[in-house]
Amino acid sequence: MLTPEQIETKLDRILLKVQKPGRYVGGELNSIQKDWAQVQIKVALVFPDIYDIGISNVGLKILYDQINQREDALAERAYAPWLDMEALMREHEIPLYALESKHPLRDFDLIGFTLPYETLYTNALNILDLAGIPVRATERDATHPIIIAGGHSATNPEPMHAFIDAFVVGEGEDVIHDILNALQRVKGQAATFERKTLLLELAKIPGVYVPQFYETTYLDDGTVEKTEPTITGVPKVVTKRISAHLPPAPTKFIVPNIEVIHNRVSVEIMRGCTRGCRFCQAGMITRPIRERSIEEVVDAADAAVRASGFEELALMSLSSSDYTYIKELVEAISKRFEGRKLSISLPSLRIESVSVDLMEMLKNHRTPGFTLAPEAASERMRRIINKFIPDEDIINTTREIYRRGWTTIKLYFMIGHPSETLEDVQAIVDLCKRVVEEGRKVAGWKVKLNAGVSTFVPKPQTPFQWVACDTKENILEKQALLKRQLMKDKNIKLSWSKPEDTLLEAWLSRGDRRMSDVIYTAWKNGAKFDAWDEAKKQEAWLPAFAEHGLDPAFYTHRQRRTDEVFPWEHITAAVRKSYLFQDFRQSLEGKIRVDCRLNCYACGILPTFANLRREHPGEGWKCPEVKSPMKSAAHLQIPVVSGAENG
């Protein structure tokens, strides 16, 4: 294996031959390089996409900050090299390395992959191969790093079970320290140790899933019979890890060497959501709500902007308007940054007039566009997905946006929702045209509308996990309708997702353990960068299914039985399956569930929340059903008890 000095010498010979050499050199402002020889535990944090995307990932920034605060550990970063760089690295036998020290990834004790979306899976395999690490977990020994993965995709880890030693289910801020402590203990007990010994220690940590200690059996129809532990001492069901308190937000953001996708400071103001949109995996798996104080958000934003020089600030959450003191926060942010040339954005605003008022308060810092997400355009479909917004509310809000000087509105929709018809798709056309028509009445012909239309994938751990994915033929028919009617208006810009991309995401997100062979074979067939049009090889996938005797439609185009055992049954986000099924049944009847801050539906998070409050008392926690500190579970007569009757 090459030394860091040898790697740097080889890099000097090839970097001028690739696009954007700045992706591969490190040394950025605010990056941290510790004395390798003086630190006991070495961690490589890997985002398996290109530097331009990965450097902005908030989860990776949090872990980088948390690990590097420890005296006994260091964290460095690596990203997937683009095709030109990979070819040269293989030609010159340069292993994938960490940017800070140029040490090969194989030199680290632990490699942590962030997997926020499933189309990164083949890249993860490719990175292991580039690093000279066996791709399959069973082929590694004590000389190899432990491979851990986390992110939203870990809510169904089974398709990647053959390649990852351990998955972190849930939030990483606290569990990363438990993992490092376990690694420290095992390494400290002997100069050499068995890999299985460390994995057993990891499997005992709440929220950590070690797939080699579990076995899946199948029924004759190909569905899962059960997944159970094969040894004692590991949990039958792995429950997601929840951080009792949000740690201080990172403030020393790494400033990239090149222009990247999100060149900005991001401060998470709130985690969790109580809206209950049935299609939204993030809203289901990030419960309960936890908020940072106004002072903490403002101070973190100020410190991060000063430390980085970024000219854009994003206040991040799943639903910014639901932050308890959102108006006071916006006022404080506006006051703190008065006179500075800083663009401030509030993503994920609700479709109501208060959202426009909030952005108007930031008029000296606002971005040129305004984004809203109706998700569906017919009121019938909005009832099904539990995102009910009357048409008039949408029209009134968008009219007000145009009236106050914004010239461009972005509206996000999804097609392929359960029981959707062409009439529901036509409603997207009608709504877009009406928004533009009403906008012209108050702002003239300069108004523009960007309509983004993705295709729905029924994700694990949501009420729609029982439904089938739409077929390619249906998707194409619906997209043809949208293109035919919306692309005539030069003031409307339409974008859409390819059906092939939707089906790939569905296969990977809804798959069982058998999908790991398909992923491996597709990668061997050349699949990587599956989210990139320039690089993906769609033709690699169907032969991979055929080689292993699997039908792709089995994972996408069938309604799941009501009593079916899901491949992810042994993983839980602390939201009960019975609650999700009840919500699914209500969707069939078009019934709305109001925000659970107004009414508790016993989703299952409350007992977990109550236990964590007892273990970690202090500020920063709020009842997941009641965000306001002026209210409490007692006011809503919600008993804080354990047991199935309360989730």
C-alpha positions as CSV (number, residue, x, y, z in Angstrom):
1,M,0.0,0.0,0.0
2,L,1.3,3.4,-0.9
3,T,2.4,6.0,1.7
4,P,0.8,9.5,1.7
5,E,4.0,10.9,0.2
6,Q,4.0,8.4,-2.6
7,I,0.3,9.2,-3.3
8,E,1.1,12.9,-3.5
9,T,3.9,12.3,-5.9
10,K,1.7,10.3,-8.2
11,L,-1.1,12.9,-7.9
12,D,1.3,15.6,-9.1
13,R,1.6,13.7,-12.4
14,I,-2.1,13.3,-13.1
15,L,-4.1,16.1,-11.6
16,L,-3.7,18.5,-14.6
17,K,-5.2,15.8,-16.8
18,V,-8.7,15.7,-15.1
19,Q,-11.7,18.0,-14.8
20,K,-11.6,20.2,-11.6
21,P,-8.4,19.0,-10.0
22,G,-9.5,21.0,-6.9
23,R,-11.8,18.0,-6.0
24,Y,-8.8,15.9,-5.1
25,V,-6.2,18.0,-3.3
26,G,-7.8,18.9,0.1
27,G,-6.2,21.7,2.1
28,E,-9.5,23.7,2.2
29,L,-10.1,26.5,4.7
30,N,-11.5,25.0,8.0
31,S,-10.5,21.4,7.1
32,I,-8.8,19.7,10.1
33,Q,-5.6,17.7,9.9
34,K,-4.4,16.1,13.1
35,D,-1.1,14.4,13.8
36,W,-1.7,10.9,12.5
37,A,0.8,9.3,14.8
38,Q,-0.6,10.9,18.0
39,V,-4.3,9.8,17.5
40,Q,-5.5,6.4,18.3
41,I,-8.7,6.1,16.3
42,K,-8.8,7.1,12.6
43,V,-12.1,7.6,10.8
44,A,-12.7,8.2,7.2
45,L,-16.1,9.8,6.4
46,V,-17.1,9.0,2.9
47,F,-19.8,10.6,0.8
48,P,-20.1,8.2,-2.3
49,D,-20.7,10.9,-4.9
50,I,-18.5,13.6,-6.3
51,Y,-16.9,16.3,-4.1
52,D,-19.2,19.0,-5.6
53,I,-22.2,17.4,-3.9
54,G,-20.7,15.6,-0.9
55,I,-18.9,18.5,0.6
56,S,-22.3,20.2,1.3
57,N,-23.8,17.2,3.1
58,V,-25.0,18.4,6.6
59,G,-24.8,14.9,8.2
60,L,-21.2,14.5,7.2
61,K,-20.3,18.0,8.5
62,I,-21.9,17.1,11.9
63,L,-19.9,13.9,12.2
64,Y,-16.7,15.5,11.1
65,D,-17.2,18.1,13.8
66,Q,-18.1,15.6,16.5
67,I,-15.3,13.2,15.9
68,N,-12.6,15.9,15.6
69,Q,-13.6,17.4,18.9
70,R,-12.2,14.2,20.5
71,E,-8.5,14.1,21.4
72,D,-8.3,10.4,20.8
73,A,-9.8,10.4,17.3
74,L,-9.6,12.1,13.9
75,A,-12.0,12.3,11.0
76,E,-11.0,12.9,7.4
77,R,-13.0,12.9,4.2
78,A,-13.2,11.1,0.9
79,Y,-15.5,11.4,-2.1
80,A,-16.1,9.4,-5.2
81,P,-13.7,10.4,-8.0
82,W,-15.3,11.3,-11.3
83,L,-14.8,9.0,-14.2
84,D,-11.7,10.7,-15.6
85,M,-9.9,10.6,-12.2
86,E,-11.0,7.1,-11.5
87,A,-9.5,5.9,-14.8
88,L,-6.2,7.6,-14.0
89,M,-6.1,6.3,-10.4
90,R,-6.6,2.7,-11.6
91,E,-4.0,3.2,-14.4
92,H,-1.4,4.6,-12.0
93,E,-2.4,2.2,-9.1
94,I,-3.4,5.1,-6.7
95,P,-5.7,3.8,-4.0
96,L,-8.6,6.0,-2.9
97,Y,-7.3,8.3,-0.2
98,A,-8.5,10.8,2.4
99,L,-8.2,14.5,1.4
100,E,-6.7,15.7,4.7
101,S,-3.6,13.4,5.1
102,K,-3.6,11.6,1.8
103,H,-3.5,8.3,3.7
104,P,-5.2,5.5,1.8
105,L,-8.6,4.6,3.1
106,R,-7.3,1.1,4.0
107,D,-5.1,2.7,6.7
108,F,-8.1,3.9,8.7
109,D,-9.8,2.0,11.6
110,L,-13.3,2.8,10.5
111,I,-14.9,4.0,7.2
112,G,-18.3,5.6,7.6
113,F,-20.5,5.9,4.5
114,T,-23.3,8.4,4.3
115,L,-26.1,7.0,2.2
116,P,-28.9,9.5,2.0
117,Y,-30.3,8.0,-1.2
118,E,-30.2,4.5,-2.7
119,T,-28.7,5.4,-6.1
120,L,-25.3,5.8,-4.3
121,Y,-25.1,2.0,-3.6
122,T,-23.0,1.1,-6.6
123,N,-20.7,4.0,-5.9
124,A,-20.1,2.7,-2.4
125,L,-19.0,-0.7,-3.9
126,N,-16.8,1.1,-6.3
127,I,-15.1,3.2,-3.6
128,L,-14.3,0.1,-1.5
129,D,-12.8,-1.5,-4.6
130,L,-10.8,1.7,-5.4
131,A,-9.5,1.6,-1.8
132,G,-8.2,-2.0,-2.1
133,I,-10.8,-3.2,0.4
134,P,-12.8,-6.4,-0.3
135,V,-16.3,-5.4,-1.4
136,R,-18.0,-8.2,0.4
137,A,-18.0,-8.0,4.2
138,T,-17.3,-11.8,4.6
139,E,-14.0,-11.4,2.8
140,R,-12.6,-8.9,5.2
141,D,-10.4,-9.7,8.2
142,A,-8.9,-7.9,11.2
143,T,-6.5,-6.0,8.9
144,H,-9.3,-4.2,7.1
145,P,-11.2,-1.2,8.4
146,I,-14.7,-1.6,9.8
147,I,-17.2,-0.4,7.3
148,I,-20.3,1.4,8.7
149,A,-23.1,3.1,6.9
150,G,-25.9,5.4,7.9
151,G,-28.4,7.8,6.4
152,H,-32.0,7.6,5.4
153,S,-31.3,4.5,3.3
154,A,-30.5,2.6,6.5
155,T,-34.2,2.3,7.2
156,N,-34.0,-0.6,4.8
157,P,-30.3,-1.8,5.0
158,E,-31.0,-5.3,3.5
159,P,-30.0,-4.6,-0.2
160,M,-26.5,-3.5,1.1
161,H,-26.2,-6.1,3.9
162,A,-23.5,-8.1,2.1
163,F,-21.1,-5.1,1.8
164,I,-21.5,-3.2,5.1
165,D,-20.3,-4.5,8.4
166,A,-22.7,-2.4,10.5
167,F,-25.5,0.1,9.9
168,V,-26.4,3.0,12.1
169,V,-30.2,3.3,12.1
170,G,-31.3,6.9,13.0
171,E,-29.2,9.8,14.2
172,G,-25.5,9.7,14.4
173,E,-24.4,12.5,16.8
174,D,-24.4,10.3,20.0
175,V,-24.0,6.8,18.5
176,I,-20.7,7.7,16.8
177,H,-19.1,8.2,20.2
178,D,-20.4,4.8,21.4
179,I,-18.9,3.2,18.3
180,L,-15.6,4.9,18.8
181,N,-15.5,3.9,22.4
182,A,-16.3,0.3,21.5
183,L,-13.5,0.4,19.0
184,Q,-11.2,1.9,21.6
185,R,-12.0,-0.8,24.1
186,V,-11.5,-3.7,21.7
187,K,-8.3,-2.4,20.3
188,G,-7.0,-1.6,23.8
189,Q,-7.5,-5.1,25.0
190,A,-5.0,-6.7,22.7
191,A,-2.6,-5.9,19.9
192,T,-4.6,-8.2,17.6
193,F,-8.3,-9.0,17.8
194,E,-10.9,-10.9,15.8
195,R,-13.2,-8.9,13.6
196,K,-16.2,-10.7,15.0
197,T,-15.3,-9.5,18.5
198,L,-15.6,-5.9,17.5
199,L,-18.8,-6.5,15.5
200,L,-20.4,-8.1,18.6
201,E,-19.5,-5.0,20.6
202,L,-21.1,-2.8,17.9
203,A,-24.2,-5.0,17.8
204,K,-24.9,-4.3,21.5
205,I,-25.0,-0.5,20.9
206,P,-28.6,0.8,20.6
207,G,-29.3,1.7,17.0
208,V,-26.5,-0.3,15.4
209,Y,-27.5,-3.2,13.1
210,V,-24.8,-5.8,12.2
211,P,-26.4,-7.9,9.4
212,Q,-24.1,-10.9,9.7
213,F,-25.7,-11.8,13.0
214,Y,-29.2,-12.1,11.4
215,E,-30.7,-14.5,8.9
216,T,-33.7,-14.1,6.5
217,T,-36.0,-16.9,5.4
218,Y,-38.5,-16.7,2.6
219,L,-41.9,-18.1,1.8
220,D,-42.7,-20.0,-1.4
221,D,-44.1,-16.9,-3.0
222,G,-40.7,-15.1,-2.6
223,T,-41.8,-12.8,0.2
224,V,-40.0,-12.7,3.5
225,E,-41.0,-15.2,6.2
226,K,-38.9,-13.7,9.0
227,T,-35.5,-12.1,9.8
228,E,-34.1,-13.2,13.1
229,P,-30.9,-13.0,15.1
230,T,-28.6,-16.1,14.8
231,I,-26.8,-15.4,18.1
232,T,-27.9,-14.3,21.5
233,G,-27.2,-10.9,22.9
234,V,-28.3,-8.8,19.9
235,P,-31.8,-7.3,19.6
236,K,-34.5,-9.0,17.6
237,V,-35.7,-5.5,16.4
238,V,-33.2,-2.7,16.0
239,T,-34.8,0.7,17.0
240,K,-33.5,3.9,15.5
241,R,-31.1,6.0,17.6
242,I,-32.5,9.4,18.6
243,S,-30.3,12.2,19.9
244,A,-31.8,13.4,23.2
245,H,-30.6,17.0,22.4
246,L,-29.4,18.5,19.2
247,P,-25.7,19.2,19.7
248,P,-24.3,22.7,18.9
249,A,-24.5,23.3,15.2
250,P,-21.2,23.1,13.3
251,T,-19.8,26.6,12.7
252,K,-16.4,26.0,11.0
253,F,-17.7,25.0,7.6
254,I,-15.1,23.7,5.1
255,V,-14.8,26.2,2.3
256,P,-14.5,24.2,-1.0
257,N,-11.7,24.7,-3.5
258,I,-14.1,24.9,-6.4
259,E,-17.6,26.0,-7.1
260,V,-20.0,23.4,-5.7
261,I,-23.7,22.7,-5.7
262,H,-24.5,24.4,-2.4
263,N,-21.9,26.9,-1.5
264,R,-23.5,28.1,1.7
265,V,-23.8,27.9,5.4
266,S,-26.6,25.6,6.6
267,V,-27.9,25.7,10.1
268,E,-30.5,23.2,11.2
269,I,-33.1,25.0,13.2
270,M,-35.4,22.1,13.9
271,R,-35.4,18.3,13.4
272,G,-38.5,16.2,12.9
273,C,-41.9,17.0,11.5
274,T,-45.5,16.4,12.7
275,R,-47.4,17.1,9.4
276,G,-47.8,13.4,8.6
277,C,-47.5,13.5,4.8
278,R,-48.0,9.8,3.9
279,F,-45.5,9.8,1.1
280,C,-42.7,11.4,3.1
281,Q,-40.1,9.0,4.6
282,A,-38.1,11.9,6.2
283,G,-41.2,13.1,8.1
284,M,-41.9,9.6,9.5
285,I,-38.3,8.6,10.4
286,T,-37.0,11.9,12.0
287,R,-39.6,12.2,14.7
288,P,-39.8,13.6,17.4
289,I,-39.5,17.4,16.9
290,R,-36.5,19.0,18.6
291,E,-35.7,22.7,18.2
292,R,-32.7,24.9,18.7
293,S,-33.2,28.2,20.5
294,I,-33.3,31.5,18.6
295,E,-30.0,32.6,20.2
296,E,-28.3,29.3,19.3
297,V,-29.4,29.5,15.7
298,V,-28.4,33.2,15.3
299,D,-25.0,32.8,17.0
300,A,-24.2,29.6,15.0
301,A,-25.2,31.3,11.7
302,D,-23.1,34.4,12.5
303,A,-20.0,32.3,13.6
304,A,-20.3,30.1,10.5
305,V,-20.6,33.0,8.1
306,R,-17.6,34.8,9.7
307,A,-15.5,31.6,9.6
308,S,-16.3,30.8,6.0
309,G,-17.1,33.9,4.1
310,F,-20.1,32.3,2.5
311,E,-22.6,34.7,1.0
312,E,-25.7,32.4,1.5
313,L,-27.3,31.1,4.6
314,A,-30.0,28.4,4.7
315,L,-32.1,27.8,7.8
316,M,-32.8,24.1,7.5
317,S,-35.7,22.0,8.6
318,L,-38.4,19.8,7.1
319,S,-41.0,22.4,7.8
320,S,-39.5,25.8,8.6
321,S,-42.9,27.5,9.2
322,D,-43.5,25.0,12.1
323,Y,-40.6,26.3,14.1
324,T,-42.2,27.6,17.3
325,Y,-40.7,31.1,17.2
326,I,-40.2,31.4,13.5
327,K,-41.2,35.1,13.2
328,E,-38.9,36.0,16.1
329,L,-36.1,34.0,14.6
330,V,-36.5,35.7,11.2
331,E,-36.5,39.1,12.9
332,A,-33.4,38.2,14.9
333,I,-31.6,36.9,11.8
334,S,-32.6,39.9,9.8
335,K,-31.3,42.2,12.5
336,R,-28.0,40.4,13.0
337,F,-27.2,40.4,9.3
338,E,-28.5,43.9,8.5
339,G,-26.2,45.6,6.1
340,R,-24.4,42.5,5.0
341,K,-24.6,41.1,1.5
342,L,-26.0,37.8,2.6
343,S,-28.7,35.8,0.8
344,I,-30.9,34.0,3.4
345,S,-33.3,31.2,2.5
346,L,-36.0,29.4,4.5
347,P,-36.6,26.0,2.7
348,S,-39.7,24.0,3.2
349,L,-42.3,26.8,3.9
350,R,-45.9,25.9,4.1
351,I,-48.3,27.2,1.4
352,E,-49.9,30.0,3.3
353,S,-49.6,33.8,3.7
354,V,-47.4,33.6,6.7
355,S,-44.7,32.0,4.5
356,V,-44.7,35.1,2.3
357,D,-44.7,37.4,5.4
358,L,-41.6,35.5,6.6
359,M,-39.7,35.9,3.4
360,E,-40.8,39.6,3.2
361,M,-39.1,40.1,6.5
362,L,-35.9,39.0,4.9
363,K,-36.4,41.3,1.9
364,N,-32.9,42.7,2.1
365,H,-31.4,39.2,2.1
366,R,-33.9,37.2,0.0
367,T,-33.2,34.9,-2.9
368,P,-34.8,35.7,-6.3
369,G,-37.1,32.6,-6.4
370,F,-39.8,31.2,-4.1
371,T,-40.3,27.5,-3.7
372,L,-43.5,25.7,-2.6
373,A,-44.4,22.0,-2.7
374,P,-48.1,21.2,-3.2
375,E,-47.1,17.6,-4.2
376,A,-50.5,17.0,-5.8
377,A,-52.8,19.3,-7.7
378,S,-56.3,17.8,-7.1
379,E,-57.9,18.1,-3.7
380,R,-58.9,14.4,-3.9
381,M,-55.2,13.5,-4.3
382,R,-54.1,15.8,-1.5
383,R,-56.5,14.0,0.8
384,I,-55.0,10.7,-0.1
385,I,-51.4,11.8,0.6
386,N,-52.5,13.8,3.7
387,K,-51.3,17.1,2.4
388,F,-54.6,18.9,2.1
389,I,-54.4,22.4,0.8
390,P,-57.4,24.0,-0.9
391,D,-56.8,25.3,-4.4
392,E,-57.7,28.8,-3.3
393,D,-55.0,28.8,-0.7
394,I,-52.4,27.9,-3.3
395,I,-53.7,30.6,-5.7
396,N,-53.8,33.3,-2.9
397,T,-50.3,32.5,-1.7
398,T,-48.7,32.5,-5.2
399,R,-50.6,35.6,-6.1
400,E,-49.2,37.3,-3.0
401,I,-45.7,36.1,-3.8
402,Y,-45.8,37.7,-7.3
403,R,-47.4,40.8,-5.9
404,R,-44.5,41.3,-3.5
405,G,-41.9,41.3,-6.2
406,W,-40.8,37.7,-6.7
407,T,-40.8,37.0,-10.4
408,T,-40.2,33.2,-10.3
409,I,-42.1,30.6,-8.3
410,K,-41.1,26.9,-8.2
411,L,-43.8,24.4,-7.6
412,Y,-42.9,20.8,-6.8
413,F,-45.4,18.0,-7.7
414,M,-45.3,14.2,-7.7
415,I,-47.1,11.8,-10.1
416,G,-47.6,8.2,-9.4
417,H,-49.4,8.5,-6.1
418,P,-51.7,5.7,-5.1
419,S,-55.0,5.6,-7.1
420,E,-53.9,8.5,-9.3
421,T,-55.8,9.1,-12.5
422,L,-55.1,11.2,-15.6
423,E,-57.6,13.7,-14.3
424,D,-55.3,14.2,-11.2
425,V,-52.4,14.8,-13.6
426,Q,-54.5,17.2,-15.7
427,A,-55.0,19.1,-12.4
428,I,-51.3,19.8,-12.3
429,V,-51.6,21.5,-15.7
430,D,-54.7,23.4,-14.7
431,L,-53.2,24.6,-11.5
432,C,-49.9,25.7,-13.1
433,K,-51.8,27.7,-15.8
434,R,-54.0,29.3,-13.2
435,V,-51.0,30.3,-11.0
436,V,-49.4,32.0,-14.0
437,E,-52.7,33.6,-15.1
438,E,-53.3,35.0,-11.6
439,G,-49.7,36.1,-11.3
440,R,-49.9,38.1,-14.5
441,K,-52.8,40.1,-13.1
442,V,-50.6,41.5,-10.3
443,A,-47.1,41.4,-11.8
444,G,-47.5,41.4,-15.6
445,W,-45.9,39.2,-18.2
446,K,-42.6,38.9,-16.4
447,V,-43.9,36.2,-14.1
448,K,-42.3,32.7,-14.4
449,L,-43.2,29.3,-13.0
450,N,-40.9,26.3,-12.7
451,A,-42.8,23.1,-12.3
452,G,-40.8,20.2,-11.1
453,V,-42.6,16.8,-11.4
454,S,-41.0,13.8,-9.9
455,T,-42.4,10.3,-9.7
456,F,-43.4,8.8,-6.4
457,V,-41.6,5.9,-4.9
458,P,-43.4,4.2,-2.0
459,K,-40.6,4.1,0.7
460,P,-40.1,1.8,3.7
461,Q,-41.3,3.0,7.1
462,T,-44.2,5.0,5.6
463,P,-48.0,4.5,5.3
464,F,-47.5,3.9,1.6
465,Q,-45.0,1.0,2.0
466,W,-47.9,-1.3,1.1
467,V,-48.6,0.2,-2.3
468,A,-47.2,-0.6,-5.7
469,C,-45.0,1.7,-7.7
470,D,-46.5,3.1,-10.9
471,T,-45.6,1.3,-14.1
472,K,-43.3,2.7,-16.7
473,E,-46.1,2.9,-19.3
474,N,-48.3,4.9,-16.9
475,I,-45.5,7.2,-16.0
476,L,-44.7,8.0,-19.6
477,E,-48.4,8.6,-20.4
478,K,-48.7,11.1,-17.5
479,Q,-45.5,12.8,-18.5
480,A,-46.6,13.1,-22.1
481,L,-49.8,14.9,-20.9
482,L,-47.7,17.4,-18.9
483,K,-45.3,18.0,-21.7
484,R,-48.0,18.4,-24.3
485,Q,-49.9,21.1,-22.3
486,L,-47.3,22.9,-20.2
487,M,-44.4,23.3,-22.6
488,K,-46.5,25.5,-24.9
489,D,-46.2,28.4,-22.4
490,K,-42.7,30.0,-22.6
491,N,-43.2,31.3,-19.0
492,I,-43.6,27.8,-17.6
493,K,-40.5,25.6,-17.3
494,L,-41.2,21.9,-16.8
495,S,-38.8,19.3,-15.4
496,W,-39.4,15.6,-14.7
497,S,-37.7,12.4,-13.6
498,K,-37.0,9.6,-16.0
499,P,-39.1,6.4,-15.4
500,E,-36.0,4.3,-15.4
501,D,-34.5,6.3,-12.5
502,T,-37.8,5.9,-10.6
503,L,-37.8,2.2,-11.0
504,L,-34.1,1.8,-10.0
505,E,-34.8,3.8,-6.8
506,A,-37.8,1.6,-6.1
507,W,-35.9,-1.6,-6.6
508,L,-33.1,-0.5,-4.3
509,S,-35.3,1.1,-1.6
510,R,-37.8,-1.8,-1.4
511,G,-35.5,-4.7,-1.9
512,D,-34.6,-7.7,0.3
513,R,-31.3,-9.4,0.9
514,R,-31.3,-11.0,-2.5
515,M,-30.9,-7.5,-4.0
516,S,-27.3,-7.4,-2.8
517,D,-26.4,-10.0,-5.5
518,V,-28.1,-7.8,-8.1
519,I,-26.3,-4.7,-6.9
520,Y,-22.9,-6.5,-7.0
521,T,-23.5,-7.9,-10.5
522,A,-24.8,-4.6,-11.8
523,W,-21.6,-2.9,-10.5
524,K,-19.5,-5.6,-12.1
525,N,-21.4,-4.8,-15.3
526,G,-20.3,-1.2,-15.1
527,A,-23.1,0.4,-13.0
528,K,-22.0,3.5,-11.0
529,F,-23.1,7.1,-10.7
530,D,-26.6,5.8,-11.2
531,A,-28.0,9.3,-10.4
532,W,-26.0,10.9,-13.3
533,D,-27.1,10.8,-16.9
534,E,-23.5,11.1,-18.1
535,A,-22.4,8.0,-16.3
536,K,-25.2,5.6,-15.4
537,K,-25.6,2.3,-17.2
538,Q,-29.2,1.4,-17.1
539,E,-28.5,-1.6,-19.2
540,A,-26.4,-3.1,-16.4
541,W,-29.4,-3.8,-14.2
542,L,-31.9,-6.0,-16.0
543,P,-29.3,-8.6,-16.9
544,A,-28.2,-8.6,-13.2
545,F,-31.8,-9.4,-12.2
546,A,-32.0,-12.1,-14.8
547,E,-28.7,-13.7,-13.7
548,H,-30.0,-14.2,-10.2
549,G,-33.5,-15.3,-11.2
550,L,-35.3,-12.3,-9.8
551,D,-38.2,-10.4,-11.4
552,P,-37.8,-6.6,-11.0
553,A,-41.6,-6.2,-10.9
554,F,-41.7,-8.3,-7.7
555,Y,-40.2,-5.3,-5.9
556,T,-42.1,-2.5,-7.6
557,H,-45.4,-3.5,-9.3
558,R,-47.3,-5.5,-6.8
559,Q,-49.5,-4.4,-3.9
560,R,-48.0,-5.8,-0.7
561,R,-50.3,-8.1,1.3
562,T,-51.8,-6.6,4.5
563,D,-50.0,-9.3,6.5
564,E,-46.8,-9.3,4.6
565,V,-43.5,-9.3,6.4
566,F,-41.3,-6.5,4.9
567,P,-37.6,-7.0,4.3
568,W,-37.1,-4.2,6.8
569,E,-39.4,-5.6,9.5
570,H,-36.5,-6.0,12.0
571,I,-35.6,-2.3,11.7
572,T,-37.9,0.3,13.2
573,A,-37.9,4.1,13.2
574,A,-40.0,3.8,16.4
575,V,-43.2,4.5,14.5
576,R,-45.5,1.4,14.9
577,K,-46.4,-0.7,11.8
578,S,-50.0,-0.8,13.0
579,Y,-50.1,3.0,13.0
580,L,-48.7,3.2,9.5
581,F,-51.2,0.6,8.3
582,Q,-54.1,2.5,9.9
583,D,-52.9,5.6,8.2
584,F,-52.7,3.7,4.9
585,R,-56.3,2.5,5.3
586,Q,-57.4,6.1,6.0
587,S,-55.7,7.2,2.8
588,L,-57.9,4.8,0.8
589,E,-60.9,6.6,2.3
590,G,-59.5,10.0,1.6
591,K,-59.4,10.8,5.3
592,I,-57.1,13.6,6.6
593,R,-55.1,13.3,9.8
594,V,-54.4,16.8,11.2
595,D,-51.0,17.8,12.5
596,C,-50.2,15.6,15.4
597,R,-49.4,18.6,17.6
598,L,-53.1,19.1,17.6
599,N,-54.1,15.5,18.1
600,C,-51.9,12.5,19.2
601,Y,-52.4,9.4,17.0
602,A,-50.2,7.1,19.2
603,C,-47.7,6.6,16.3
604,G,-45.2,5.0,18.7
605,I,-42.6,7.7,19.1
606,L,-44.0,8.9,22.4
607,P,-42.9,6.1,24.7
608,T,-39.4,6.2,23.1
609,F,-39.4,10.0,23.6
610,A,-40.6,9.7,27.2
611,N,-37.8,7.2,28.0
612,L,-35.2,9.5,26.5
613,R,-36.4,12.4,28.4
614,R,-36.0,10.5,31.6
615,E,-32.5,9.5,30.6
616,H,-31.5,12.9,29.2
617,P,-33.4,15.6,31.0
618,G,-32.9,19.2,29.9
619,E,-33.9,21.9,27.5
620,G,-34.3,21.4,23.8
621,W,-36.9,18.6,24.0
622,K,-40.5,19.1,23.1
623,C,-43.4,16.6,23.0
624,P,-43.5,15.4,19.4
625,E,-47.2,16.1,19.3
626,V,-47.0,19.5,20.8
627,K,-44.2,21.8,19.6
628,S,-45.0,24.8,21.7
629,P,-43.4,24.9,25.2
630,M,-46.6,26.6,26.3
631,K,-48.4,23.3,25.9
632,S,-47.7,19.8,27.1
633,A,-48.9,16.2,26.7
634,A,-50.9,16.8,29.9
635,H,-52.8,19.6,28.3
636,L,-53.8,17.3,25.5
637,Q,-54.6,14.5,28.0
638,I,-51.9,12.3,26.4
639,P,-50.8,9.7,29.0
640,V,-47.0,9.3,28.9
641,V,-46.9,5.5,29.4
642,S,-45.5,2.6,27.6
643,G,-47.4,-0.2,26.0
644,A,-49.2,-0.9,22.7
645,E,-52.2,1.1,23.6
646,N,-50.1,4.3,23.4
647,G,-47.7,3.3,20.7
